[in-house]
Amino acid sequence: MYPYHKTALVAAALVTATAAVVTGCGNGPSSATGPAPAGCPAVLQQAKEAVRAAERTDASWNGPTSGPRAVPDKSLVYVAQTMTNPGVAGVAKGVREAAEAIGWQVRVIDGEGTPTGIQAAFSQAVTLKPSGIVIGGFDPRPTSRQAARAEAAGIPLIGWHAVSSPGPSTSPELFTNITTKVEDVARISADWVIARSGGAAGVVVFTDDSIPFARTKSELIKEELATCSGVELLSSENIPIPDASRRTPQQVSSLLSRFGDDWTYSVAINDLYFADAAPALRAAGKPGSGPPFNIGAGDGDPSAFQRINSRQFQSATVPEPLTQQGWQIVDEFNRAFAGRPASGYVAPVHVVTADNSGGATSWDPRGYREAYEGIWSTGTAGRRARLGP
């Protein structure tokens, strides 16, 4: 036993040490579980600042304001990886909407999430001889033969999440690829975990390694999480998106058995994993508001917003502006048809939570419809002019 004065000195030292840790970590985490000591005060502060900026809701259109007028009488085919992927389906909706505005025809062909199905869908698209083909959410390399046929026929290709970087691509040959920057999405998703947990979290990452874009994203998420010594990667779960509804509940039950309360946060490359995780989490008695606190690093479909707004097994998402990206695809094709270069526009990252969603079920920057319609009508943005067919 310590004498009284030694006991008091030890207690005082512990209080001082605790105060030093709290002071070094700023104001502490926003986690509902209360303050937690962080092992990465500098990283934590940077993460908090980045998340605060990404959660702002006053973003307005910062995309192109000039371009070619509408080229008439064009047709598009949207080849979808699978229409069960909400992101792919959301962009298809935007393409349809924009095609109607500019006066073009559009057809969607579902690849149904299998290599054979995607190849067949792409072959059908080329056979239809459209003005342009959209590669909707799949790696075009396994469809190189179909892509070569399209190139030989003079049909330009535009990708959505087809490769890991936005902009034109030479391998594979794409006029442009539409996506937010995967580095930014991965970083802000991991930063949200670091910031909300106060730098102390046990994390599971859900990904689909069959999609290069998704694989790159999950690796970058893990790299950013590793910058905080108080964050532990418990597991990285590779579940192909077409198999998610079947495999995710079983994997979640297994993870709960393995890690119990140590599992406090999750990051998924697509929100849909949390729709499939919810029944297993609910059956295990986990509260809808967390833990685990779950963030989707894309795509921000309406069901994700609904889970976030109702605090049911998803706390946040980093949404792609899906409808806007559909409009951008149409605008990029118009530039291709007019012999102009791609716009180079990349949407900024945004973080949605129940506190800043305003009850919405999607996110898009303000003013893009008016901007694109103005460009197609007059060559410059700023005047809304609804275009008929």
Secondary structure, DSSP 8 states (H G I E B T S, - for coil): ---HHHHHHHHHHHHHHHHHHHHHTTT----TT-----S-HHHHHHHHHHHHHHT----B--S--B-----SS-EEEEEES-TTSHHHHHHHHHHHHHHHHHT-EEEEEE-TTSHHHHHHHHHHHHHT--SEEEEESS-SGGGHHHHHHHHHTT--EEEESSSSSSEEEETTEEEEEE---HHHHHHHHHHHHHHHHTS-EEEEEEE-TTSHHHHHHHHHHHHHHTTSTTEEEEEEEE--GGGHHHHHHHHHHHHHHHHGGG--EEEESSTHHHHHHHHHHHHTT--TT-SSEEEESS---HHHHHHHHTTSS--EE----HHHHHHHHHHHHHHHHTT------------EETTTSTT-S----BTHHHHHHHHHHHSBSS-------
